[in-house]
Amino acid sequence: MIESDSGKYILQKINKNVFKKPEEVMHNIRAVTTFIENKVIKTGGDPSKEALHLKNTLDGTGFLIDDSGEYWRMYNYIEGAKTYNTIGSPEIFKKVGKAFGRFQIRLMDYQANTLYEAIPDFHNTPKRYADFKQAVLIDKAGRLAEAKKHDEDPLIKAINKLLACENEIGILENGKKMGFFPIRITHNDTKVNNVMINETDTDKMCVIDLDTVGPDTALADYGDAIRSGTNRAGEVAENYEDVSMDMELFKAYTEGYLDEALVFDANGNLNIDPKKGLIKSEVEALHKAPRILTLELSMRFLGDYLNGDEYFKPKPGQPNDINLRRGLVQLYLAEDMAHKEKKMESFIKEYIDRKKQSMTIKC
């Protein structure tokens, strides 16, 4: 944070190692933040608490390039708000769900095809699967060959399980291609710490860290939020048996998200206009999205482990098999989700029915 006579601001450097085309990233951010800010104002909200405001530059781009070729941007500082690195209660996670549902609904009438893909094919699960198969085939770091020397090696088991998932991992991508799932503006990193919640008025929330914002299906954002937020054992669990999806957290996020993203007509039927809210085909597939996104990340971690940790580079002090451990945690989580998928589906249906019932009573 920096302070001046005109106020407080957040100065950030764009990570060029991850985002190869910073100009496109900034185009997306500038367009989305401006659109959201206008929506907040139009609906009587408070843009100082509910919207990121990108400070303009003299050339109008919203970013500066220094003498070293680094890209910099500056946002307004949001007073009286905080983020949460861990989910202390279902109530907090419900707020996060409301924030991302509100983010989605505010952008439903924005033309998604006018934005760039910050990271191409980021949630293209069939492509991630193909990349994973390639990593298994090549075994660049020789880790698969080493694993084959041991009986019941967890890497071998994990590879076999993931390779057996080919028929289900294409659900989201195929749904997009066939038009079942509209292409929307998505955040693509729906973690709990990417929401700022006002400490005195907790209904005032702001979604931050928009580097990955771009076109995709809303199901990817929803699925990744459930994946990242409901596993209380963490990304690197000491005991894999502790890895599971917390159903209370699932319900809390889903309630918050659907409270904002669902729209009904006067007769209590689900909205059919994709520019107004989630449509029936999206809602009916929500319960499948978390497992697909979890399998996707498992493939990414284990594929990178086989490649010698080229993308998810271990930090100082982390074990050499950190990506193997991460991949196994995601796989265990995906398996637990498979056991709970019917419960997830039932809860979503029941919650929608309750919403319809409340509308009938009000009428």
N, C-alpha and C positions, 0 to 999 in steps of 0.2 A: 504494500500500500504506500502511496505517496500523498502528501498533503500540500496544498497551495492556498493562496488567498481565495481562490474560487471554489475550493472544496476538497474532498478526498476522492482518490482514484485508484484503480487497480491496473498496474502496468504489467504486461505479460509478453514473453517471447514465445513465438510459435516454434514447435518442434519440427524442424525440417527433416529429421531422420525418419519420422513417422509420416508426416504430411509432405509429400514430394512436390505438391503444387500449392504453396501458401496463398497465392492470389485467388485460387478457386475456393479455398477454405474461407478466406475473408469475404469473398463475394457472397457465399452462403450465409455467413454470420450476419453481415450487414443487412441482407434482404430479410432474414428471419427475425432479427431483433427489431427492425423497424416495423415489420408487420405486426408482431406481438404487441409492441408498445402502443401502436394505433388501436389495436383491438382492446387492450386494457383501458385505454382512455375512453373509447366508444361505449364500453359496457359499465363505465363509472368506477373502474378500479383505480388503484394507486400505482402508476408506472414507476415510482421511485422504490417500491417494494416488490413489484411483480414483474418487472422487465429489466433485462440488461440494456444499458444504453451505451453504444459504442461511440466514443468521442471521435469527431471528425478530424481529418488532417487537411492541410492547406490544399493538397491536390484532390481532396474529396474521396480518396480510396479507403480511409479508415485504418491504414497501417503505414508504418515507416520502415525503411530499409537502412540499416546503419552501414558504416564503412566496411564492416566485416561481412556484409551480406546477410545479416540476421534480420528477421522480420519482427516488428514490435506493434502492439496495439494497446489501447487503454479503454477501460470501462468505468462507468460510475461505480462508486462504492455504496453498497446497500447497507444502510445504517440499521442496527438493532436486529440483525438476522444472523443465523448460524447454520452450519451444516453438521451432520452426524456421520461419523465414520463407522459406527456400529449401531444396530437397531436395538435400543433399550426396551422397547415395548411395541406391541402391535399398533398402538395408537400413532406412534411416530411413523411406522411403515404405511399406515393408512393415509397419513398426510402426504407421504412421498407418492403413493398411488394417485391421490387427488391431483398432485402437482403435475405428474406426467400425463394424466388424463386430460387435465386442463390445457397443457401444452399441446396435446394432440387436437383437441376440439378447436382451439384458437387457430390452428393452421389447416383445418380441413378444407377450406375453400381457397387455399394457396395452390398455385400451379406447381406441382412437384417437379415437373420436367424442366423447370427453369433453374434448378439447382444442380450442382455437380456432385458426383460421388467422391467424397473426400478420400476414402480408401476404396477403390474399385472392388466389387464383389465381396464386401466386408461380411455380409450375412448370406452369401450364396452358398448354402450348405452342400449342395451337390459338388460344387467346385472344391470346397474344403475337403470333401470326401475323396475326390480325385487326387488332390494334393497329398492327402494322407496315404492313399494307396501307393502313390509314387515314392513317398518317403520310406514306406515299408519295403518296396521293391529294391530301391537303391541302397538303403541302410548306410548312408554316407559316413556316419561316425562309428560303424561297426558294433553298435549296441545291441542290435537284434541278433547278430551272430553270437555275441557273448551270452545273451539271454538263452539261446538255444542249448547252451552247454549245461543248463540247470533244469532239473525237473520242476514242474509246477511254477515256472517263473511268471510273476504277475504281468510282465510286459507282454508275453506271449498270449496269455489269457485275454488281456485287454484288447490286443490287436484283433484277435478272433471275434470278440464280441462286437467291436466296432465295424468290422468288415461285414458282419451279419445284419447290419442296420440299413443296408442300401435302400430297401423298399420304402422306409418311412422317412428318411432324411430329406426327400424331395417335396414334401407336402407344401411347404411355404413357397418355394420357388415355382413349383408347378401351378399353385394357386394364383400366383402373380401373373404368370404367362397366360393362364386361361381366363383371367379377369375376375376370378372369385374374390381376390383380395386386392382392393384398390391400392395403387401406388400413392403413398402419402409422404408428408414430411415427417421424418423420424429422427430421434435424437441419436440413437445407436450407441449409447453408453449410459444406460438407465440405472446407474448405481445410486444408492442412498445418499452418498456425499456429493451428488450433483444437483441437489435441491437445497436452496437456502430457505429456511422457515423463520418468519418473524417471531421474535421472542415474546412480544406482548399481544400481537394479533396473529395467531397461528394459521388463520385462513389466508393470510397474505404470504404467498410462496413464489419463488423464482427459480426456474430451471437454468442451470449454468453449465459451463464447459461444453460449448457448442461446436467444437472443432470437427466433430464427426457428423454433424447434422447433414441430412441429405435425403434422397428419395428411397423409400423401401416400404414394406408392409408394416402396419401398426402392430401386427402379431410379433414381429421381431423385437420391438421395444418391450412389449408386455412380457414375452417369454424370457428375455434377458434380465428383466427386473426381478422376476420370480426366481430365476436361476441364481442371481447374485445376492439376493436378499434373504432367502428362506433357509439357507443351509447354515445353521448355528455352529457347525463344526469348523467352519472357515475353509479357505482355499487350500490350506495345507494342514490336514487333520493328523493328529498323532495316532488316532485309531480309526481306521476306515469304517468300522462298525458304527461309529458315531455319526457318520454322514447320512443325513436324511433331509427331506423337505418338511419344514415345520408347517403343518396345516393351518395353525392359527395365524401365522404370518401370511400365508397364502391368502387366507380369507380376508385379512385386514387390507392388504394391498389391492386385492381384486375389488373389494367394496369401494375403496377410495377411487380407484381407476374408473369403474363402471358408473359411479355417481356422476362423474364428469363427462365421460365419453359416450354414454348411452343417450339416445334421444328417442322419444315416443311420439306418435301422432295423437290426435284428440281421442281416438278410440282405444288407446293403450297398446297399439301395435308398434313394433320396432320400426324405426325410421328406415326408409328405403333410399334416401338421397345421400350418397357418399360424401357430399359437401357439407352435410349437417351433423353427422355422427357415424359411429360404427354401424355397419349393415349386418344383416342376419348371417351371411356366410362367414364374416369375420368372427362374430360372437360365437358361432357354433364350433369354431376351430380354436378358440382361446386355450382350452385345456390341453391341446396338443403342443402348443408353442414352447412351453418351458422345457420339455424333454428334448425337443429338436435343437434348441439353442444350447442346451447342456451337452448334448452329444457333439455338437459342432465345436465347442471349446475343448472338449476332451480330445478330439481329433487334432486340434491345433496344438495343444500342449504336447501330446505324444508324438505327433509328426515332427515338431520342433526338437524334441528330445532325440529322435532318430537322426535328425539332420545335424546334431551337434550344438543345439541351443543357439541357432543363428538369429532368431527373432526375440524370443523371451530370454534374454541373457541373464544368467544368475547374478545377483548382487553380491557384494563382498559379505562373506559369512554364511551365505546360503550353500546347502549341499549340492554336489555335482548332479544329483538326480532330482533336483527340485521340479523340473518339468514332468518327469515321470510321476512324481507324487501328485502334482497338480492334476495331471491327466487322469490318474486313478480316482481322485476325489470326485471329479466331474462325472466319471463313468458310474461310480457308486451312486451319486446323486441322481443320475438319469435312470438308473435301475429302480431306485426308490420311487421316482416320479411315475414310472410305468405301473407300479403297484397301486398308486394313488390316483391314477388318471380318471377312473370312474367317479371317485369322490370329488375330484376337481370339477368334472363335468356336471355332476349333480348339484354342487354348490352354486355354480354359475347359473344354472337353470332356475334353481330355487330363489336365488337373489333377484333375478329378473322378474320372476312371478310376484315376489313381494313388492317390487317397485311398481308393477302394473296394478297390484291390489291397492296400494296406497293412492295411486292416481284415481282409481274407481271410487274410493272412499271420499276423496276430496271433491270429486264431481258431485 
